[in-house]
Amino acid sequence: MFSVLTDKINQCAERIKLGEIGELDKLFALTYGRLKFYAESYLADKGDADDVVNETYIAFCENLEHLDTSSNVLNWMIKVVKNKALNRNRRSVRHVGMDPEAMDALAATDPMSERDDAMAIRGALARLSKDEQELFRLYFVEEKTVRSIAAVLGLKKSAVSERINKLREKLKNLLF
């Protein structure tokens, strides 16, 4: 029912729930890149992404007892990232003087509502060129290193890094 990655994350979460604290490193390795990508896509200040992701891991640990590890743990974590990022945006907007009610209204019109997330992502991925889809698969799905992608594609590491950055920006533009 779930993808291989989702199954790995769910199994990892279950082992953490059973007290295998060493599995936290594995969970981090499996989820960090995706969570940071989502955090950056929602945040007005991209520098806050690491803080939001760290807060998400704290929320994971605090809620582990009640978390259903047979469901999609990654989706739960992405929702936490989204909520924490939107809350951080609200706080920062309050500091610069925007009306909190206006910010709430803006959040309510968020085009990336929870039920539309998957559909929007699929649509954005479909708009990518074959080369961009391949890069997305290698980097975000298979979590290959820039070095290994460079070897597979016959490119320099700097070229791969530049393409990944351009791909991120393109996906942000397609999604938001």
C-alpha positions as a Markdown table, in Angstrom:
| # | Residue | x | y | z |
|---|---|---|---|---|
| 1 | Met | 0.0 | 0.0 | 0.0 |
| 2 | Phe | 2.8 | 2.4 | 0.9 |
| 3 | Ser | 6.0 | 3.1 | -0.9 |
| 4 | Val | 9.2 | 1.3 | 0.1 |
| 5 | Leu | 10.5 | 4.6 | 1.7 |
| 6 | Thr | 7.2 | 5.1 | 3.6 |
| 7 | Asp | 7.4 | 1.5 | 4.9 |
| 8 | Lys | 11.0 | 2.0 | 6.0 |
| 9 | Ile | 10.1 | 5.2 | 7.9 |
| 10 | Asn | 7.1 | 3.5 | 9.5 |
| 11 | Gln | 9.2 | 0.5 | 10.6 |
| 12 | Cys | 11.9 | 2.9 | 11.9 |
| 13 | Ala | 9.3 | 4.8 | 13.9 |
| 14 | Glu | 7.9 | 1.6 | 15.3 |
| 15 | Arg | 11.4 | 0.5 | 16.5 |
| 16 | Ile | 11.9 | 3.9 | 18.1 |
| 17 | Lys | 8.6 | 3.5 | 19.8 |
| 18 | Leu | 9.8 | 0.2 | 21.1 |
| 19 | Gly | 12.9 | 1.9 | 22.6 |
| 20 | Glu | 15.5 | 1.5 | 19.9 |
| 21 | Ile | 16.8 | 5.0 | 20.2 |
| 22 | Gly | 19.6 | 4.3 | 17.7 |
| 23 | Glu | 16.9 | 4.3 | 15.0 |
| 24 | Leu | 16.5 | 8.1 | 15.4 |
| 25 | Asp | 19.7 | 8.5 | 13.2 |
| 26 | Lys | 18.1 | 6.3 | 10.5 |
| 27 | Leu | 14.8 | 8.2 | 10.7 |
| 28 | Phe | 16.8 | 11.5 | 10.3 |
| 29 | Ala | 18.6 | 10.1 | 7.3 |
| 30 | Leu | 15.4 | 9.0 | 5.7 |
| 31 | Thr | 13.4 | 12.1 | 6.3 |
| 32 | Tyr | 15.6 | 15.2 | 6.7 |
| 33 | Gly | 16.0 | 16.2 | 3.0 |
| 34 | Arg | 12.3 | 16.0 | 2.3 |
| 35 | Leu | 11.2 | 17.8 | 5.5 |
| 36 | Lys | 13.7 | 20.6 | 4.8 |
| 37 | Phe | 12.4 | 20.9 | 1.2 |
| 38 | Tyr | 8.9 | 21.3 | 2.5 |
| 39 | Ala | 9.9 | 23.7 | 5.2 |
| 40 | Glu | 11.7 | 25.9 | 2.7 |
| 41 | Ser | 8.7 | 25.9 | 0.4 |
| 42 | Tyr | 6.4 | 27.2 | 3.2 |
| 43 | Leu | 8.7 | 29.7 | 4.9 |
| 44 | Ala | 9.0 | 33.3 | 4.1 |
| 45 | Asp | 12.5 | 33.2 | 5.7 |
| 46 | Lys | 14.3 | 30.1 | 4.3 |
| 47 | Gly | 16.9 | 30.4 | 7.0 |
| 48 | Asp | 14.3 | 29.1 | 9.5 |
| 49 | Ala | 14.0 | 25.8 | 7.7 |
| 50 | Asp | 16.4 | 23.9 | 9.9 |
| 51 | Asp | 14.7 | 25.2 | 13.1 |
| 52 | Val | 11.3 | 24.1 | 11.8 |
| 53 | Val | 12.6 | 20.6 | 10.9 |
| 54 | Asn | 14.3 | 20.3 | 14.3 |
| 55 | Glu | 11.0 | 21.3 | 16.0 |
| 56 | Thr | 9.3 | 18.6 | 13.9 |
| 57 | Tyr | 11.7 | 15.9 | 15.2 |
| 58 | Ile | 11.0 | 17.2 | 18.8 |
| 59 | Ala | 7.2 | 16.9 | 18.1 |
| 60 | Phe | 7.8 | 13.4 | 16.7 |
| 61 | Cys | 9.5 | 12.3 | 20.0 |
| 62 | Glu | 6.9 | 14.1 | 22.1 |
| 63 | Asn | 4.0 | 12.4 | 20.3 |
| 64 | Leu | 5.6 | 9.0 | 19.6 |
| 65 | Glu | 3.5 | 7.3 | 22.3 |
| 66 | His | 0.3 | 8.3 | 20.5 |
| 67 | Leu | 1.6 | 8.1 | 16.9 |
| 68 | Asp | 0.1 | 5.3 | 14.7 |
| 69 | Thr | 3.1 | 3.8 | 13.0 |
| 70 | Ser | 1.0 | 1.7 | 10.8 |
| 71 | Ser | -0.2 | 4.9 | 9.0 |
| 72 | Asn | 2.0 | 7.2 | 7.0 |
| 73 | Val | 4.5 | 8.7 | 9.5 |
| 74 | Leu | 6.2 | 10.8 | 6.8 |
| 75 | Asn | 2.9 | 12.5 | 5.9 |
| 76 | Trp | 2.3 | 13.2 | 9.6 |
| 77 | Met | 5.8 | 14.8 | 9.8 |
| 78 | Ile | 5.2 | 16.9 | 6.6 |
| 79 | Lys | 1.9 | 18.2 | 8.2 |
| 80 | Val | 3.8 | 19.2 | 11.3 |
| 81 | Val | 6.5 | 21.0 | 9.2 |
| 82 | Lys | 3.7 | 22.8 | 7.3 |
| 83 | Asn | 1.9 | 23.9 | 10.5 |
| 84 | Lys | 5.1 | 25.0 | 12.3 |
| 85 | Ala | 6.3 | 26.9 | 9.2 |
| 86 | Leu | 3.0 | 28.7 | 8.8 |
| 87 | Asn | 3.0 | 29.5 | 12.5 |
| 88 | Arg | 6.5 | 30.9 | 12.2 |
| 89 | Asn | 5.4 | 33.0 | 9.2 |
| 90 | Arg | 2.5 | 34.4 | 11.3 |
| 91 | Arg | 4.8 | 35.3 | 14.1 |
| 92 | Ser | 7.3 | 37.0 | 11.8 |
| 93 | Val | 4.6 | 38.9 | 10.1 |
| 94 | Arg | 3.2 | 40.1 | 13.4 |
| 95 | His | 6.7 | 41.5 | 14.1 |
| 96 | Val | 6.6 | 43.6 | 11.0 |
| 97 | Gly | 3.1 | 44.9 | 11.6 |
| 98 | Met | 0.7 | 42.9 | 9.3 |
| 99 | Asp | -2.7 | 42.4 | 10.8 |
| 100 | Pro | -2.9 | 38.9 | 12.3 |
| 101 | Glu | -6.4 | 38.4 | 10.9 |
| 102 | Ala | -5.1 | 39.2 | 7.5 |
| 103 | Met | -2.4 | 36.5 | 7.9 |
| 104 | Asp | -5.0 | 34.0 | 9.1 |
| 105 | Ala | -7.1 | 34.8 | 6.0 |
| 106 | Leu | -4.0 | 34.3 | 3.8 |
| 107 | Ala | -3.3 | 30.9 | 5.4 |
| 108 | Ala | -6.9 | 29.9 | 5.0 |
| 109 | Thr | -6.6 | 30.4 | 1.2 |
| 110 | Asp | -3.4 | 28.3 | 1.1 |
| 111 | Pro | -3.6 | 26.5 | -2.3 |
| 112 | Met | -1.7 | 23.5 | -0.8 |
| 113 | Ser | -4.5 | 22.2 | 1.5 |
| 114 | Glu | -3.7 | 18.9 | 2.9 |
| 115 | Arg | -5.9 | 16.9 | 0.6 |
| 116 | Asp | -4.5 | 18.6 | -2.5 |
| 117 | Asp | -0.8 | 18.2 | -1.6 |
| 118 | Ala | -0.3 | 14.9 | -3.4 |
| 119 | Met | -2.3 | 16.0 | -6.5 |
| 120 | Ala | -0.4 | 19.3 | -6.8 |
| 121 | Ile | 3.0 | 17.5 | -6.4 |
| 122 | Arg | 2.1 | 14.9 | -9.1 |
| 123 | Gly | 1.0 | 17.7 | -11.4 |
| 124 | Ala | 4.2 | 19.7 | -10.8 |
| 125 | Leu | 6.3 | 16.6 | -11.4 |
| 126 | Ala | 4.5 | 15.9 | -14.6 |
| 127 | Arg | 5.4 | 19.3 | -15.9 |
| 128 | Leu | 9.1 | 18.6 | -15.5 |
| 129 | Ser | 11.3 | 17.6 | -18.5 |
| 130 | Lys | 12.5 | 14.0 | -18.6 |
| 131 | Asp | 15.9 | 15.1 | -17.4 |
| 132 | Glu | 14.4 | 17.0 | -14.5 |
| 133 | Gln | 12.3 | 14.0 | -13.6 |
| 134 | Glu | 15.3 | 11.8 | -13.6 |
| 135 | Leu | 17.3 | 14.3 | -11.4 |
| 136 | Phe | 14.3 | 14.5 | -9.0 |
| 137 | Arg | 14.1 | 10.7 | -8.8 |
| 138 | Leu | 17.9 | 10.3 | -8.2 |
| 139 | Tyr | 18.2 | 13.1 | -5.6 |
| 140 | Phe | 14.9 | 13.2 | -3.8 |
| 141 | Val | 13.5 | 9.7 | -4.1 |
| 142 | Glu | 16.6 | 7.5 | -4.2 |
| 143 | Glu | 18.5 | 10.0 | -2.1 |
| 144 | Lys | 21.7 | 9.7 | -4.1 |
| 145 | Thr | 24.6 | 12.0 | -3.3 |
| 146 | Val | 25.6 | 14.8 | -5.7 |
| 147 | Arg | 28.8 | 12.9 | -6.4 |
| 148 | Ser | 27.0 | 9.7 | -7.4 |
| 149 | Ile | 24.5 | 11.6 | -9.5 |
| 150 | Ala | 27.4 | 13.3 | -11.3 |
| 151 | Ala | 28.9 | 9.9 | -12.1 |
| 152 | Val | 25.6 | 8.5 | -13.4 |
| 153 | Leu | 24.8 | 11.5 | -15.5 |
| 154 | Gly | 28.5 | 12.2 | -16.6 |
| 155 | Leu | 28.5 | 15.7 | -15.2 |
| 156 | Lys | 30.6 | 17.7 | -12.8 |
| 157 | Lys | 29.4 | 17.9 | -9.2 |
| 158 | Ser | 29.0 | 21.6 | -9.5 |
| 159 | Ala | 26.7 | 21.2 | -12.6 |
| 160 | Val | 24.6 | 18.7 | -10.7 |
| 161 | Ser | 24.3 | 21.0 | -7.6 |
| 162 | Glu | 23.3 | 23.9 | -9.9 |
| 163 | Arg | 20.6 | 21.7 | -11.6 |
| 164 | Ile | 19.3 | 20.6 | -8.2 |
| 165 | Asn | 19.0 | 24.2 | -7.1 |
| 166 | Lys | 17.2 | 25.1 | -10.3 |
| 167 | Leu | 14.9 | 22.1 | -9.9 |
| 168 | Arg | 14.0 | 23.2 | -6.4 |
| 169 | Glu | 13.2 | 26.7 | -7.6 |
| 170 | Lys | 11.1 | 25.4 | -10.5 |
| 171 | Leu | 9.2 | 23.1 | -8.2 |
| 172 | Lys | 8.5 | 25.9 | -5.8 |
| 173 | Asn | 7.2 | 28.0 | -8.7 |
| 174 | Leu | 5.0 | 25.2 | -9.9 |
| 175 | Leu | 3.6 | 24.5 | -6.5 |
| 176 | Phe | 3.2 | 28.0 | -5.1 |
